[in-house]
Amino acid sequence: MSQVVFSSWGGKVVDNRKGGEADLASLKIKLPEKYLNEGKIGAFFGWDGLLVMNRDVDIVALAAEYMKRVQEKYCCAKCSPGKRGTKVLQDTLARILSGHGEERDLTVIAEINSLLEQCKCTLCMTSAKPVQDALTHYRDDFEAYIRGERKPNPAKVYHDKVTAPCTDRCPAHIDIPAYVEEIKDYRFDESLASVRRNMPIPAVCGRVCPHPCEKGCRRGLVDEPVSIMVLKRVASDHEWLHHKEPPMLPGQKKGKKIAVVGAGPAGLTCSYYLLLEGYDVTMFDMLPEPGGTVAVGIPDYRMPRHLLRRDVEIIRSLGAEIRYNTKLGRDMSLRELKEEYDAVFLGTGAFKSKPMGVEGEDAGYEGFSTGGINYLRAVALGQPIETPKRVIVVGGGNTAIDCVRVALREGAEDSILVYRRTRKEMPAEPYEVDDADEENVQFEFLRNPTRLIAENGKVVGVEVVEMALGEPDESGRRRPAPVPGSEYVIPCDLVIPAIGQDPDLSYLEDGDYGIKQTRWNSIVTHGGTMMTDNEGIFAGGDCEYGAMTVVLAVGHGRRAARVIDRYLTEGKAYLDEEDAMEDIFSSLGVFDDNEDVGIIGGLHREHQPKVDGAERAQNYDEIELAMPESQAVREAERCLRCYRVGMVAID
Amino acid sequence: MVNLKIDGKAVQIEKGATILAAAEKVGIKIPTLCYLKKISPTGACRICVVEIAGVSKPMTACNTPAVEGMEVTTQSENLTTIRKQIIELLLVNHPLDCPVCDAAGECDLQDICYGQEVNRQEFEADNLSHEPIEEWPLIQQVPSRCVLCEKCVKVCHEVVGASAMVVRSKGDRAFIDTVDGKPLDCEFCGNCVAVCPTGTLIEKPFKFKARPWELSLTRTVCTLCSAQCEIDVNVKQGKIARITSVDGETINDGSLCVGGRFGYGYVASEKRLTRPALRKDGMTLETDWEGALSAVSEKIQNLKGEAGAAALAGLASPRLSNEENYLFQKLFRAAIGCNNIDSEARFGLLPATQILGKSLGLKGGSNRIDRITEAKAVLAFGDVTSEAPAVDWQIEKACRKNDGKLIVAGLRKVKLTKYANASLICRPGSEVWLANALAKLIVDAGQADKDYLQRYVENVDELYAYLASLDLDEAVKQTGLARELLEEAADYLGSAPSVAVVMASDLLRGTDAEAAVSAVATLALVSGALHGDIGGLFPLDEKGNTQGLLDMGVAPELLPGQKSYADSASVASAWGVTLPSDGKDAHGILEGIEKGEIRFLYLAACNPLASFPEAGRWRKALQKLDFLVVQDILASELTEMAHVVLPGAAAVEKSGTVTSFDQRINTLKPAVNPPGEAKVDLEIFAALYTHLSARPVEVDFSSLQSEIRQLSGLYTEVCRTDAAGICACNKEAFRPADKSMTFYPAQGGGVSKELELLTATSLYHFGTSTTFSPAACEVAESGYVALSPEDAQEAGVADGSRVKVTSSFGATQADVVVDNDLPKGLAFAPTNFSALNVQSLLSSSANRVAVKVAKS
C-alpha cells in the first residue's frame, strides 16, 4: 500500500514530510496505488483536499494544472465568482509557476479561495479546497517559485474528471446534476439527453430504480434528498406525453457485427451505445418480448410495459435486430455466436430461483411454485397459471414483495409474506413494503419455513419456525436464529419461494470457452472492462454480478459497449480516462455523510401523486402517477449541484 | 404562510416565496443583478447574498425560499465584502467603453458598482472575451460587456419559447451564443435586449441614436395586432428612437414581439404621406386641407344629388381608433345618409363574431388575455404566434409553467406545435369534422358538465343528439388523424377543470369558416371553456383594432355596440336624423362599383388591394370609380389611383381608445406628431363632418366617448386611468344568462384533393405597415410561396425557384421556399407583401385556394 507523504483528505491533516509514517489503508482512504498500467499515482488533488504519495510531486505545478483544467474544462461559467474567480486563480498560479509571481499573489489566491465559497454550485467552490490546502501546507514551495528559486517539475501525466456524489453512487454514473438542472431550467428535452448519455431506458429507471444516488444526495444532509429518480421519469414522460421523436441517430456504419444475448437492461444498454457508434447489433432473447427481468419480473403496476416497450423501440429503431424466443445454449451456442460476430455481449440475467432448503421442496407437489421469478414471469406473459385463494410467499426482497402483490391481483384472498427477520431488515424498498401493507398483504415476520405440508401431492400448508434476532452479521443485520419447539403450520394453497435468483449459465457448460465463473455462479470479467477470459466475449448485468439492480446492469452495459468499441477499433480492451477515473472515484468515495453543508434546509422533498387504497390491487394500472412539471421544477430547485473535480498526478 | 424576520422586521409571506420577495414586501432592498421576476431564478451573480441565523454560509435571497422562523440579515461587513469582491470580479476585463456603450445611463452593472461603492479593482486575469458578434440581424452581441446573468437565455426560452440562445464554452471564455452557433435566426422579439442588464445585447436600430436620459417616454399601446401590448415610445427630438415596455405593470409584463419592438420604422418612412393631394386632369398635385376636403365634400354633395346617397360607400379600418371608427360610421350614416360601410373584418372576425354572438352571446373574446395562463388545457387553432405573439406567451405560460395541456390544431405545423401534447394537423377542409369529433368524444366520455349545459343552453338536447349522430370513423377519415390522437386530445380538454380555446385566422378565415366557428363554439361549450373565471374562448384577428371597429358598428348590419342595424330607431333619434334603410357590405360594394351603381368610395386607412381577397377584382373596380378618396399614412398603388389623398396619422401619433381581442379598452397617447401636414384621422373625419353638416363638429374626446357609451351600451366599465393614461380594463370573465346560449349544428364540408395555398400573416410582419419598416424587412424582406418537399418535387422546383402560382381568381410570381414542416398538399404564402399580392389569388370567402404551381 502507498505511503502517504501528506494528506488533508477527509478533514484531517497528516504530514509525514519530516518523518512519520502512514499508508492509505491506515487513513481509510481507498485510492488505488496505480493508475491502470500507466504508473503510480503520485498525488490526488480534489474537492476534499490533497493527497501526496510521492514527495517529489511539484505541488505548485499540480495546483496550477488543476485550476487550469477546472477553469477551462469544467467551470460552467454560470455564476460570477466561479467564472471569473477560477480564471484569476488559474492565471495567478500560472504566473507564479512561470517565475513571475509576487508575494501579493498569495493573498489574492487566498481571497479568491474564500470568495469561491459563494459559488452557485460546488464545482468551483470545492476546487478552492485543495488549492488552499496546498497554499497553507506547501507555502514554502510557492514562495520558492516567487523568489525564482524553482523551475516547474510537472508529473508525467495528469488525469482528471468531474463527478458528484450522486453521480458517483449511480452505477450508470449519470450526470445527475446536469439533468436535474435542465429540469429546473424547463429544458426537458436536454434533460433527457443528459440522462441518455449514460442510460438509455429512462422510463424504466425513472420508475423502478432503487436510486442509490439519493443516498448520496447532499441535500439529504440538509433536509431530504432530491427526488432524483422521479425527475428522470418527468424528463422521460415529457418526451412521451408530447409525442416527440427522440433525437438520436445511429452512428456511421462501422461494418462490424455484435451479438448481444439478452434484451434486458444490460443488453439493451450495451446495444444502444454500440448502435450510436455505428455497429450492427443483433439481440437474442429467450423471452417472447423485450425487457428481460424488467418485463417479466417487475409487475405492470410499477413499470407499465407499454413504456418499457417504448424505451426498447427507441433503441431498436436505431437499427438493432431482436430475435425473440431464442435461447443461448438451446437455439444457438456461444461458439456459433463467436464465430459469426465480431464480439459477443452476454447479458443473460439471473433467472434461476434459489432453493429454500426445506423439506418437501423437491417432491414435485402441486401448489409449490418453482420460484417467485417464475411466478411473476408466468403472470406477465399471460401463461395459464392459476392463483388460489391462499398464497404464501417466502422472502423479504423486492421479488417477494412483487409476488405477494401480484398474487392479490391474480385473485388471492390471502396473500401472506413469510420472512425470517423483521420488517426493518427487509432488503425490499421500504416504500414497496408500505405499498404492500396498504394493499392488505399479510406479513409473518420472524418466521422461517421448515417443511411443506402436503396432502395427496398437493400443498396445504407450510410449517414455519419462529425466529429470534441475535447479533448483527457481516451485512450489519441482526442474525435470525430459530426458537426451538416453536414450529406451527400456516395453511395455504400455494407456496412461492422468493429468496433470490442466480444466473443460469448452463450455456457455458461444455466448458471450452475458457470463461471463468465465480463461486456464486456468475461470470468473471476483468479490470472493469467487462471482458471475460475469452477475448471478444463480454458480460454484464445480473449474469456477471449476481442478481442486482437495473441500474447496475445499465452501467455494465454502457461500460461494455465503450470497451467493445475500443476492442474492435484498436484491438485492445482497455479503460479510458473517464472509465478509469470513474472507478477511482467509486473506490475513494465522493459522498461524505459527515459533511456540514452549512446552508438552510427546511424544504421538503416533492412526491409524485399516487393511487391510494387497497382497491388499486384489483388491477395492474400504474400506481405512481406523473409528477406535474411545475412540481418537478420546484423539486429540481432543491438540488445543490454538487459537482467536484478530482485529478491524479502519475509518476 | 411563513413567518420570518428580515433585519429585525417581522414578515409573513406565502409558502414557497423567496427571501427576496419577503424583503420586498417590507421595503427592504437587497441588491440584485441577475434577478428577473418573470423568469425562473438563476442565482448567477450571487450579489443578493444574505446571512441567516444559525447557518454558516451566506445564501442568495433570490432563490432561497423563506422558512418558518428564519432570521435574515441583509447588511453586514462580511456581506459588503462579498458583494464588493464579486462586483470587482465582474469588472475584471470589463471594457471601459461606457462612453459609447448603449447601456450607459441605464446599466445595472454601473448602478450596482455605484450603489455598492465599488471604486477599485484589484484582481487581474487574461482577457478571453469573445469578439463582438456583428453578423446577427437587428441585434449586436458584445461579449466583453456580459456578466452572464442568463436573463437573455431564459427570457428567450421561458417566456418567448424561441429558445434561440445558449451559454457557449466553459469558464471565462463562455459567452452568449445562438443554439447552433450560426447567426441569430429567431423570432427577433428583442426581449433578450430588453432584459440585458448591460450593453451586451444591443438593438442595432437604436445603437448610437440616443442616451437614455435624452429620451422622453410616452406610455401608449401597440396596435399592430389585436393583443394590444402596452408600450413606452421613446422619443428623441420628435423622432421614435426605440420602443420599450415595463415588466410588472403592463398586461404584457414588459415583453414585446418583433412588431412591437422593431416594427415602428414605418412611422418615419419616407413613404409617409405628408400633404393632402388632389387629382386634376390626370395629375395628382399637393394641395391644402381646405382644398382637399372641399373637393371631397363637394363630390359627396353632387353625387348624392345626382345619384342618391347609395352611390357612395366607405371602408374603414382596424388601424383606426374606436372614436375614429365611430365618427366614420356616423359621418356616413348621419351626415351623408349612406349605410354602404364595411371593412376587412368582413373576411374574418365579423362573421365569426356574429356566430359567436348568435350561439353564445359573445361579442369578442370571453375573458382577459392573462387569464389564459391558469388554464389547464389550451386548444390553439392556427398560427397564434404570428397573429398575436402576446397570446403565444400566455399559452406557453399556461402549458409550460403551469402544467396545462396544449393541443395545437390546424392545417400546418406552427411554432407552438413543439410544445403541444397533441398536434392535430388535419386535412384542409376537415376543420369542422375535427372540432365536432373532439366535442363528441368529450360528451361520450361523460366529461361535459351536463348541469352547466342544461342550465345555459336552450336546446341542449339537440346538441347531444347531434353529437351522438356524428360518425367518428368518418371524422377520422376526413381529418386524416388517428382516432387515438383525437381521443387523447379530447381527454385533455374534457378532463381539464379550465380550458382556453384560441382561434386564429387559419380557422376564422378558412373555407367553411362559419361552420368551423360554430363547431368550435360547441367544443368550447362542452369542454367548459366558457365556464368559470379561467380560460375562455378567444377569436383572434391579426389586425390591431378589429374588435373596436365591430364594437363601433362599422358594417351595414351593425350599429354601435354590435347591435342590429334593424333596430336603428334609437340611434337615429339620438343623432336627430333619419337613417338610410339598408346598406351594402364589402361584397356588395365591390359589385356595386362593378355595376356602376357605386361611384364614390372613401377608403379610410383601408387598402383592399393589399388586404382584401380578390384583390385583382378590386383593382379593376377601383379604376371604374368617379371618385376615390384615400385617407392613409403611406404612399401605395392606391394613392396613385386616388382622386383625393388625405394624409392620416399612425397610432403613435394620436389620442383615442382601441379595443383588444379580449375586449380590453386601451388608451392611445400621442408620442410624436404626424409628419408634415398630416392630420389625426379623427380630425379629418370631424372636418369633413363640418363641411357636410350645417354645424361644426368638434373633436372632444370626453363627449365622444360618452356618446359611444350611451349608444353602444359598451365600454361602461370604469377603467384604470393612471398617470400614464393607460387602462387595462379590469374586464370580468363572460357570464351567460340562463338558457341564453344556443347550439347550432355545424356540418363538415368536403376535403380538398388539390394543392391548396393557405395564406396568413408572416411572423415578422403585421398587415402591410411593417413592410415599410427597415428593421422588420431586415429579417423578412419579401414574400414567398412555401411548398412541402413532396409538392416541390412534383412541381419540379427547388428552394429559390421562381414560380408562377395560379388560382381561378388570379396569378402571381413568387420565389419558392421548401418547408419540411408543411404537409403534402398544402402550400403557404404570407399576406403582408404587396409585391407578392397573394390576395389576388383568393376568392372572396376564404384564406385558402386551390392553386397550380409551375416554374416561370
Interface residues (C-beta under 8 A of the other chain):
Chain A: V70 Q71 E72 K73 Y74 C75 C76 A77 K78 C79 S80 P81 K83 R84 G85 T86 K87 V88 Q90 D91 V108 E111 I112 L115 E117 Q118 C119 K120 K184 D185 Y186 R187 L241 H242 H243 D596 G598 I599 I600 G601 G602 L603 P628 E629 S630 V633 R634 E637
Chain B: G16 S40 P41 T42 G43 A44 C45 R46 I47 V49 I52 V55 S56 K57 P58 M59 T60 N63 T64 P65 V67 E68 M70 I82 Q85 I86 L89 L90 V92 E122 F123 E124 A125 D126 L128 V147 L148 E150 K154 H157 E158 V167 S169 K170 G171 D172 R173 A174 R400 K401 N402 D403 Y419 A420 N421 A422 S423
